C-alpha cells in the first residue's frame, strides 16, 4: 500500500456536541475512526473531481468486509460514471440534481441471482430463497456493506448521500442497469469530493435516551426528551434555511401514501423482479 | 474527551491479502479507519471483561451518526446484560452459546412505534407507515446504524458477531424484551473482548470482480472467478476445522425452508407484530 492518506481530523469534541445539538455532550472514549463516524453528514454538492479507481477499490473492499449472513454475500454494486446514465437515474429518482453532479453514483443491489445461477448450474434446489426472509437477508446485507462504504469514503475525504428514491420506480431502474431477475436496486449512493461552498452541517440526532434501552423496551423513558429534541432540530433547521421541527416533518413524511412517491407499490415491484415477499 | 484509545493497528497489508484469500491483493490507498474495516472478523468467543457504559455510549453515538431516511431514525437498540435474559434469548436463537458468554448483547429493533406514538399524541394520520416500504426503511436504517456500531466497537478493541437467528422466533423475542407493537428485533449483536484463544481468521470474500459492476450488471463477468473463490474458501475452511467450499455451503443453506429455522414464516410474524408487509 504505497499511498497512505486520511482525511485530516479536527474538532472531534465539536462533532459530538453537534451530533446531539447539545454543547455539553461528551464521550469518555474516542479515536480517529470514531471521529470520522461522528462527523458524518449527507453531502449533496460536489466538485468536479473524479473518484479514481484506487478509491473505488478501497471502498468496495471495505463494503465486502462487512458481516454477511452465512457468508452468502447476496449483493452487488454498480459503479455508474456515465453522465447520461446518471441523468436518467436522477429522472427515475425524483429528479434529484446531485445525482447528475456527483462524479460517481454507486447503485447497491440486493442480489439473489448469483446464488440462483449457482443452483441452476449445479442442478440443485434453492427453495429457501422463495421467502421474504431471504429477500430481507439480501436487503440487510446490502445495507451493512453500503454503510461500510460510506465510512470508507469519508475516511478518504469523500462525501456521500444515500438515494432511497431509487425505490420509486424499481422496474425502470432495473431496465437501465440491465439487472437480471432476483435482484433489486435497494438505494443509490452519490459519491464525490464535497463542495466546500455547500451550506450544511452535522444534523442533530435524537438523544440517546430515545433510542437506547436497557434490558427491555421502555416507551415512556424513550419519549421523555422528545420535546427538547424538537427544539434542537428546529434551531438547526432555521440555521440551514429549513422549517419545522422533527415531529412535524416526520408526521408529514408518513402522513399518507402520496408521500411515498410510488413506493407504496414496492411489494408488487419486488414480486415482479423475482424477489419473494411471502 | 479525556480518554483517547484505539485498538493497535498492525498488519494492514496482511488484512487485504487475507480478505481476498490472495497473497498478491493490494490497495493503493489506505488509512487506519479503513484498516479497522478490512480486518473485520466475527468473534464468537469472549473474555469475562465487561463492556462499560462509556463504550456503549460511544458505540450508540456512532450508530446514530449513520444516515437515516428523511431523518426518521426508525430504530431502537436494547442493551441486554442480564445473564438470565441472555440465556433465554440464546434459547430463542438456535441455542447459540456465545450469546450466553458475551457480556453485552445488543438487540437492534426496527422501531415504527415511536412515530406511531407521536402521531397518536398529535391526533394525526400516519397512513404512509402502512406499507412494506416503511417496514423496509425501518430494517434498512437499523442495519446502517448497527454496522456503524460494529466498526465503532472494533475501533475500541471489542469483537462482535451478528445473530440473525433472533428472527427465528420474533414473537417470543418481542415478549422477552417487552416490545410494543410496530417493532421487530431485526438481529442481535454479541459484543465483548475477543478471547485470544479463539481459532478464527479473516474469512476470504468473493473477488471484487464478482460484486463490482461498471455501468450495467454483467452476470458473465461476475461469475468468471467463482471457481477460484471456491478453492480459496475451501482452503480457509480446512485450516479452520470446517468443510466445503462456498458454492456447496451456500446451496445447502438455501436448499429448502427447513434451513430457515422458522424464518419462512417471517411475513406472518411481521404482520402479527404490526409491521406491514403489503
Interface residues (C-beta under 8 A of the other chain):
Chain A: X1 X2 X3 X4 X5 X6 X12 X13 X16 X19 X20 X26 X27 X28 X29 X30 X31 X32 X33 X34 X36 X37 X38 X39 X40 X42 X54 X55 X56 X57 X58 X60 X61 X62 X63 X64 X65 X66 X67 X69 X70 X71 X72 X73 X75 X76 X77 X78 X79 X80 X81 X82 X85 X109 X111 X113 X114 X115 X117 X118 X119 X122 X124 X125 X126 X127 X128 X129 X130 X131 X132 X133 X134 X136 X137 X139 X140 X143 X144 X146 X147 X148 X150 X151 X152 X155 X156 X161 X162 X164 X167 X177 X178 X179 X180 X183 X186 X187 X203 X205 X206 X208 X210 X211 X212 X213 X214 X215 X216 X217 X218 X219 X222 X223 X226 X233 X246 X247 X249 X250 X251 X253 X254 X255 X256 X257 X259 X260 X263 X264 X266 X267 X270 X277 X278
Chain B: X1 X2 X3 X4 X5 X6 X12 X13 X16 X19 X20 X26 X27 X28 X29 X30 X31 X32 X33 X34 X36 X37 X38 X39 X40 X42 X54 X55 X56 X57 X58 X60 X61 X62 X63 X64 X65 X66 X67 X69 X70 X71 X72 X73 X75 X76 X77 X78 X79 X80 X81 X82 X85 X109 X111 X113 X114 X115 X117 X118 X119 X122 X124 X125 X126 X127 X128 X129 X130 X131 X132 X133 X134 X136 X137 X139 X140 X143 X144 X146 X147 X148 X150 X151 X152 X155 X156 X161 X162 X164 X167 X177 X178 X179 X180 X183 X186 X187 X203 X205 X206 X208 X210 X211 X212 X213 X214 X215 X216 X217 X218 X219 X222 X223 X226 X233 X246 X247 X249 X250 X251 X253 X254 X255 X256 X257 X259 X260 X263 X264 X266 X267 X270 X277 X278
